[in-house]
């Protein structure tokens, strides 16, 4: 059994890795992030459903970090392919929110949807930490709505807001400590495409719903990046997010 399956919260996160910045990410997963997932499951409904997608996205990022610890930075032509799994997971979270506009928990879903692109920090140079903060702060409009609605009637939802905010605070702290000027690649490592492995299925998340209860796939939505430096990789990420859909022609290009 993997070393990580014995960590204090019992999550099985996949490939064992002793690189310090992967171990630090594991601490984030088993600490603030696990608290958020547990609180989301207590609320249930659409919040629990989107939390499952969010957990898959964070665990997918762990697999990406393990890959980076073994790999040299990929060529610009390879970067979209390396980022494609990250883009797809982010898109699944955003699309779920778009498919649930009539949900009574829509403000919760929107808070997550607005900030989840913060996991694209792996493409940002030279200052990914402030980018994580910016994306975490983008949820404030919706978290304030959650607080206004539930502050006096259900403290669990207040805790949920605090927990989600803590995830991004801790993620920023992590990035500032371990990837100060950008994702730490291994200058002596191998090829990123060869080292990129998917996270194990159902890794630390509930099993999928039984046949017959699976909702139709949500519509794909347009995600436009802000104007950024051409070399920070975010253009490639947004390309990968929208790969295989009909909306790639509407994407804004990164400025040079």
C-alpha positions in Angstrom: 0.0 0.0 0.0 1.2 3.5 -0.8 2.8 5.6 1.9 0.1 8.3 1.2 -2.7 5.9 2.0 -1.5 5.9 5.6 -1.5 9.7 6.1 -3.8 11.1 8.7 -6.9 11.4 6.6 -6.6 8.1 4.8 -6.8 9.6 1.2 -5.1 7.5 -1.5 -3.6 10.0 -3.8 -1.7 7.8 -6.2 2.0 7.6 -6.9 4.3 7.9 -4.0 6.6 10.8 -4.2 9.1 12.2 -1.6 9.8 15.5 -3.4 9.3 18.3 -0.8 6.9 20.3 -2.9 4.7 17.3 -3.5 4.7 16.4 0.2 3.7 19.9 1.0 0.8 19.7 -1.5 -0.2 16.5 0.2 -0.4 18.4 3.5 -2.7 20.9 1.9 -4.9 18.0 0.6 -5.1 16.3 3.9 -5.6 19.5 5.9 -7.6 22.5 4.7 -8.8 20.8 1.5 -10.1 17.7 3.3 -12.0 20.0 5.8 -13.7 21.7 2.8 -14.7 18.4 1.2 -16.1 17.1 4.5 -18.1 20.3 5.0 -19.4 20.1 1.4 -20.6 16.5 1.9 -22.4 17.6 5.0 -24.3 20.2 3.0 -25.0 17.6 0.3 -26.9 18.1 -2.9 -25.2 20.1 -5.7 -22.5 21.3 -3.3 -21.4 17.7 -2.6 -21.5 17.0 -6.3 -19.4 19.9 -7.4 -17.0 19.2 -4.5 -16.4 15.7 -5.9 -15.3 17.4 -9.2 -13.2 19.9 -7.3 -11.5 17.0 -5.4 -10.7 15.3 -8.7 -9.3 18.5 -10.0 -6.9 19.0 -7.0 -5.8 15.3 -7.1 -5.2 15.7 -10.9 -3.0 18.7 -10.0 -1.1 16.4 -7.6 -0.4 14.0 -10.5 0.8 17.1 -12.5 3.2 18.1 -9.8 4.6 14.6 -9.5 5.2 14.8 -13.3 6.9 18.2 -13.0 9.2 16.9 -10.3 10.5 14.4 -12.8 10.5 16.4 -15.9 12.2 19.3 -17.7 9.9 22.1 -18.8 8.2 21.0 -22.0 8.6 22.7 -25.3 6.0 25.3 -26.2 4.6 22.9 -28.8 4.1 20.2 -26.1 2.8 22.5 -23.4 -0.9 22.4 -24.5 -0.8 18.6 -24.4 0.8 18.5 -21.0 -1.9 21.0 -19.7 -4.8 19.3 -21.3 -5.8 17.1 -18.3 -5.7 20.2 -16.0 -7.8 22.1 -18.5 -10.4 19.4 -18.8 -10.8 19.1 -15.0 -11.3 22.8 -14.6 -13.8 22.8 -17.4 -15.8 20.1 -15.8 -16.2 22.2 -12.6 -17.2 25.3 -14.6 -19.6 23.3 -16.8 -21.3 21.8 -13.8 -22.1 25.2 -12.4 -23.4 26.3 -15.8 -25.8 23.3 -15.9 -27.2 24.2 -12.5 -28.5 27.7 -12.8 -31.8 26.8 -11.2 -30.1 25.2 -8.2 -31.0 26.7 -4.8 -27.2 26.4 -4.1 -26.2 28.3 -7.2 -24.2 30.9 -5.2 -22.1 28.1 -3.7 -21.5 26.6 -7.1 -20.6 30.0 -8.5 -18.1 30.7 -5.8 -16.2 27.6 -6.7 -16.6 28.1 -10.4 -15.2 31.6 -10.3 -12.1 30.6 -8.4 -11.3 27.1 -9.7 -9.2 28.5 -12.6 -6.7 29.4 -9.9 -5.3 25.9 -10.4 -3.9 27.2 -13.6 -1.1 28.8 -11.5 1.1 26.1 -12.9 1.3 28.1 -16.1 2.0 31.5 -14.5 5.3 33.3 -14.3 7.0 35.2 -12.7 4.5 35.5 -9.8 2.0 32.7 -9.5 1.3 33.4 -5.9 -0.6 36.7 -6.5 -2.5 35.0 -9.3 -3.8 32.4 -6.8 -4.9 35.1 -4.5 -6.6 37.0 -7.3 -8.6 33.9 -8.3 -9.5 33.1 -4.7 -10.8 36.7 -4.3 -12.9 36.4 -7.4 -15.3 34.2 -5.4 -16.1 36.9 -2.9 -19.2 38.3 -4.7 -20.8 34.8 -4.4 -19.5 33.9 -1.0 -20.9 37.1 0.4 -24.3 36.1 -1.0 -24.0 32.7 0.8 -23.1 34.5 4.0 -26.1 36.9 3.7 -28.5 34.0 3.1 -27.2 31.6 5.8 -25.5 33.6 8.5 -28.5 33.6 10.7 -30.1 30.2 9.8 -27.3 27.7 9.2 -23.8 28.1 10.4 -22.6 25.1 8.4 -22.8 27.2 5.3 -20.7 29.9 7.0 -18.1 27.3 7.8 -18.2 26.2 4.2 -17.3 29.7 3.0 -14.5 29.9 5.5 -13.2 26.5 4.5 -13.2 27.4 0.7 -11.4 30.6 1.5 -8.8 28.7 3.6 -8.1 26.4 0.7 -7.0 29.3 -1.5 -5.1 31.0 1.3 -3.2 27.8 1.9 -2.7 27.2 -1.8 -1.2 30.7 -2.1 1.1 30.0 0.8 2.1 26.8 -0.8 2.9 28.4 -4.1 4.8 31.3 -2.6 6.9 28.8 -0.6 7.7 26.2 -3.3 7.1 27.8 -6.7 7.9 31.5 -6.0 8.6 32.5 -9.6 6.8 29.7 -11.4 6.3 25.9 -11.3 9.5 24.2 -10.3 10.5 21.8 -13.1 13.4 19.4 -12.9 16.2 20.7 -15.0 17.8 17.2 -15.0 14.5 15.4 -15.6 13.0 13.6 -18.5 10.3 14.3 -21.0 7.1 15.7 -19.5 4.8 13.8 -21.9 6.5 10.5 -21.0 6.2 11.2 -17.3 2.6 12.5 -17.3 0.3 9.9 -15.6 -3.4 10.3 -14.8 -4.5 10.3 -11.2 -6.1 6.9 -10.2 -9.8 6.8 -10.9 -12.1 7.5 -7.9 -9.0 8.6 -6.0 -10.2 9.7 -2.6 -13.7 10.5 -3.9 -17.1 8.7 -3.6 -18.0 6.2 -6.3 -20.0 7.4 -9.3 -23.8 7.3 -9.1 -25.5 4.0 -10.2 -26.6 3.6 -13.8 -29.9 5.3 -14.5 -29.2 8.2 -12.2 -26.4 9.8 -14.2 -27.5 13.3 -15.5 -26.9 14.3 -19.1 -23.5 15.9 -19.7 -23.5 19.6 -19.0 -23.0 22.1 -21.9 -19.5 23.3 -22.5 -18.9 26.9 -21.8 -16.6 29.6 -23.0 -13.8 30.5 -20.7 -11.8 33.6 -21.6 -8.4 34.4 -20.0 -7.4 37.9 -19.0 -4.7 39.4 -21.1 -1.4 38.0 -19.9 2.2 37.7 -21.0 2.6 35.4 -23.9 5.2 33.2 -22.2 3.2 32.5 -19.0 1.5 29.5 -20.5 -2.0 30.4 -19.6 -3.0 30.8 -23.3 -2.0 27.1 -23.7 -4.1 26.1 -20.7 -7.2 27.9 -22.0 -6.7 26.3 -25.3 -6.6 22.9 -23.6 -9.7 23.7 -21.6 -11.7 24.3 -24.8 -10.0 21.6 -26.9 -12.5 19.5 -28.7 -15.4 22.0 -28.4 -17.0 24.4 -30.8 -15.9 27.5 -28.9 -12.2 27.6 -29.5 -12.6 30.2 -32.3 -14.0 32.7 -29.8 -11.0 32.6 -27.4 -9.0 35.7 -26.8 -5.3 35.4 -27.7 -2.7 36.3 -25.1 -1.1 39.6 -25.9 2.6 39.6 -26.9 
